[in-house]
Amino acid sequence: MSTTENYEQLIRMVASLGRNDVVQKIKSFNGRFRLDFTDEYLKGLSLDRLKHILFAALSTKFKKPN
């Protein structure tokens, strides 16, 4: 699968999620860096903003480490 196809699949997956699922995935993100948001902060964000954060975090898994 090409990188473009990976990104497209990731976009579709994130777009299909509801608020609770997005928040849970942000809170349980396991990547090269840690996401550390309070519940209060996440609660104040729009669903679009939450999805943007999740997509940005997950998309880093497609990049090769230096």
Order of alpha helices (4+ residues) and beta strands (2+ residues): alpha-alpha-alpha-alpha
